[in-house]
C-alpha cells in the first residue's frame, strides 16, 4: 500500500515505515503531522485517484529530524567583463517517518 501526496508544491510517494525528506516544516521534532492533499492511493489492486484530491484521507507521519543539505555553489560569470560572483546555498529539510495511511473506501 502506498499513497502519493503533495506538500510544498512537490509530490511524494509514501509507504508505511518509509522515511521521506521534505522541505522544512515548522514543527518540533517528535511531533506528528497529517498530510491531507492525497492525490492517489494504491492498495493491492484497488486504486483511488483524486479529483484533484481524495476526500477523508490523510497520511500520518512523525517528524524525526531537521537539518540542512550539502552546500551547492552558485557561480555567475561573464567572460571578458571582469565579473565573477560566487555564492553558496544550503537548503533546510525535515525527515518524516510515515506511520499510517488512512483512507475512506467510498
C-alpha positions as CSV (number, residue, x, y, z in Angstrom):
1,X,0.0,0.0,0.0
2,X,1.3,3.4,-0.9
3,X,-0.1,7.0,-1.3
4,X,1.0,9.9,-3.4
5,X,0.6,13.3,-1.6
6,X,1.7,16.9,-2.3
7,X,3.5,19.2,0.0
8,X,5.3,22.4,-0.8
9,X,4.5,22.2,-4.5
10,X,6.1,18.8,-4.9
11,X,4.7,15.3,-4.9
12,X,5.9,12.4,-2.8
13,X,5.2,8.7,-2.7
14,X,4.8,7.3,0.8
15,X,4.8,3.8,2.1
16,X,4.2,2.8,5.8
17,X,7.5,2.7,7.6
18,X,9.4,4.7,5.0
19,X,11.4,7.9,5.8
20,X,10.8,10.8,3.5
21,X,12.9,14.0,3.2
22,X,10.7,17.1,2.7
23,X,11.3,20.8,2.7
24,X,11.4,22.5,6.1
25,X,8.3,22.1,8.2
26,X,7.9,24.4,11.2
27,X,7.0,21.8,13.8
28,X,9.2,20.4,16.6
29,X,11.0,17.1,16.5
30,X,8.9,14.2,17.7
31,X,5.5,15.8,16.8
32,X,3.1,14.2,14.4
33,X,1.9,15.7,11.2
34,X,-1.0,14.9,8.8
35,X,-0.9,15.5,5.1
36,X,-4.4,15.9,3.6
37,X,-3.5,16.6,0.0
38,X,-3.7,13.0,-1.1
39,X,-3.6,12.6,-4.9
40,X,-3.7,8.8,-5.2
41,X,-3.8,5.7,-3.0
42,X,-2.9,2.2,-4.2
43,X,-3.9,-0.7,-2.0
44,X,-3.2,-4.1,-3.7
45,X,-5.5,-4.0,-6.8
46,X,-7.6,-1.1,-5.5
47,X,-6.5,2.3,-7.0
48,X,-8.2,5.5,-5.9
49,X,-7.4,8.7,-7.9
50,X,-8.4,12.1,-6.5
51,X,-10.3,14.8,-8.4
52,X,-8.0,16.6,-7.7
53,X,-7.5,15.1,-4.2
54,X,-9.1,12.3,-2.2
55,X,-11.5,13.4,0.5
56,X,-11.5,12.0,4.0
57,X,-8.0,10.6,3.7
58,X,-4.6,11.5,5.1
59,X,-1.0,10.4,5.6
60,X,0.2,10.5,9.2
61,X,3.9,10.9,10.0
62,X,6.4,11.5,12.8
63,X,9.0,14.3,12.5
64,X,12.4,12.6,13.0
65,X,14.8,15.5,12.5
66,X,15.6,18.8,10.9
67,X,18.8,19.7,9.1
68,X,20.5,21.3,6.1
69,X,21.5,19.6,2.9
70,X,25.0,19.8,1.4
71,X,26.1,23.2,0.1
72,X,25.7,24.0,-3.5
73,X,27.8,26.6,-5.3
74,X,26.2,29.3,-7.4
75,X,28.7,30.9,-9.9
76,X,27.8,33.9,-12.0
77,X,30.5,34.7,-14.6
78,X,30.8,37.0,-17.6
79,X,33.9,36.5,-19.7
80,X,36.0,39.5,-20.7
81,X,33.9,41.8,-18.4
82,X,35.9,41.3,-15.2
83,X,32.9,39.9,-13.4
84,X,32.7,36.8,-11.3
85,X,30.4,36.2,-8.3
86,X,30.2,33.1,-6.2
87,X,27.6,32.2,-3.7
88,X,26.6,29.2,-1.6
89,X,23.2,27.8,-0.5
90,X,22.2,25.1,2.0
91,X,18.5,24.1,1.8
92,X,16.7,23.2,5.0
93,X,14.9,19.9,5.2
94,X,12.7,17.8,7.5
95,X,12.9,14.0,7.7
96,X,9.5,12.3,8.3
97,X,8.7,8.7,9.1
98,X,5.4,7.5,7.7
99,X,3.2,5.9,10.4
100,X,-0.1,5.2,8.6
101,X,-2.2,5.9,5.6
102,X,-5.9,6.4,6.3
103,X,-8.4,6.4,3.5
104,X,-12.1,6.1,3.0
105,X,-13.3,3.2,0.8
106,X,-16.3,5.2,-0.5
